[in-house]
Amino acid sequence: MDQEYLEAVMGLIINSGNAKSDAMEAIYAAKTGNFDEADAKIKAAEEALVQAHHSQTGLLTKEAQGEKLDITLLTVHSQDHLMTSIAFTDLAKEIIDVHRKISA
């Protein structure tokens, strides 16, 4: 695994993890009625997901251009983190909306 490939995979893991953490913090903020903070944390989660997607796009582009990439457990793990974080962020938005309606 070359350095550029490793950096892309680690970018996926780090940014996806940050997105999930921000989404969880958004839920906690909504539970206490702090919807401004919840909205800010969801925005941060979405920005982290964009960064993760940039890493993923770089890998997909290389493969589409014919470069053979070694699929390792670390690569699979990074994709798992991304998909979980996307789903978790989407669910967090719904949970925040429920808290918003309950507090209204």
FIPA-859040 format. One line per 5 residues: number of its first residue (from 1); for each residue x, y, z of C-alpha. Coordinates in Angstrom, 2 decimals, padded with zeros to 5 digits. Layout:
<nodes>
NUM	X:Y:Z | ...;
</nodes>
This chain:
<nodes>
1	000.00:000.00:000.00 | 001.62:003.26:-001.09 | 001.55:006.44:000.99 | -001.08:008.21:-001.13 | -003.43:005.22:-000.96;
6	-002.93:004.93:002.80 | -003.66:008.63:003.26 | -006.90:008.32:001.28 | -008.01:005.31:003.32 | -007.12:007.04:006.58;
11	-008.95:010.14:005.36 | -012.05:008.04:004.95 | -011.74:006.59:008.44 | -010.91:009.85:010.22 | -013.49:012.02:008.47;
16	-016.20:009.39:008.74 | -015.48:008.99:012.43 | -015.62:012.74:012.93 | -018.96:012.87:011.13 | -020.44:010.19:013.36;
21	-019.14:011.91:016.50 | -020.56:015.26:015.39 | -023.92:013.65:014.62 | -024.01:012.05:018.07 | -023.18:015.39:019.70;
26	-026.01:016.93:017.66 | -028.45:014.43:019.14 | -027.22:015.18:022.67 | -027.66:018.92:022.03 | -031.19:018.39:020.73;
31	-032.08:016.33:023.79 | -031.26:019.34:025.97 | -033.18:021.71:023.68 | -030.08:023.38:022.24 | -031.14:023.27:018.61;
36	-028.65:025.89:017.44 | -025.82:023.64:018.61 | -027.56:020.58:017.16 | -027.82:022.30:013.78 | -024.16:023.37:013.94;
41	-023.05:019.83:014.79 | -025.08:018.36:011.94 | -023.50:020.89:009.59 | -020.05:019.83:010.87 | -020.99:016.17:010.33;
46	-022.05:016.89:006.76 | -018.79:018.75:006.09 | -016.78:015.82:007.45 | -018.75:013.50:005.16 | -017.86:015.70:002.19;
51	-014.18:015.36:003.11 | -014.58:011.60:003.42 | -016.23:011.51:000.00 | -013.26:013.39:-001.45 | -010.97:010.63:-000.20;
56	-013.28:007.98:-001.61 | -013.55:009.78:-004.96 | -009.77:009.86:-005.23 | -009.63:006.09:-004.82 | -012.48:005.49:-007.25;
61	-010.86:007.77:-009.83 | -007.59:005.86:-009.66 | -009.38:002.56:-010.13 | -011.47:003.94:-013.00 | -008.25:005.07:-014.69;
66	-007.01:001.49:-014.63 | -004.76:001.59:-011.59 | -004.96:-001.66:-009.68 | -005.67:-001.02:-006.02 | -005.09:-003.62:-003.35;
71	-008.26:-004.13:-001.38 | -007.21:-004.72:002.20 | -009.12:-005.12:005.43 | -008.22:-001.49:006.14 | -009.86:-000.44:002.86;
76	-013.03:-002.37:003.67 | -013.00:-000.91:007.17 | -012.81:002.62:005.75 | -015.79:002.03:003.48 | -017.74:000.55:006.40;
81	-017.03:003.68:008.45 | -018.26:005.91:005.64 | -021.52:004.06:005.08 | -022.23:003.83:008.81 | -021.57:007.54:009.27;
86	-023.84:008.49:006.39 | -026.67:006.40:007.80 | -026.05:007.66:011.34 | -026.04:011.32:010.24 | -029.30:010.83:008.35;
91	-030.86:009.19:011.40 | -029.53:011.94:013.68 | -031.35:014.54:011.56 | -034.60:012.65:012.04 | -034.05:012.31:015.80;
96	-033.33:016.03:016.07 | -036.55:016.81:014.19 | -038.49:014.64:016.65 | -036.92:016.46:019.61 | -037.71:019.78:017.93;
101	-041.39:018.81:017.57 | -041.62:017.51:021.11 | -040.18:020.70:022.56 | -042.46:022.95:020.48;
</nodes>
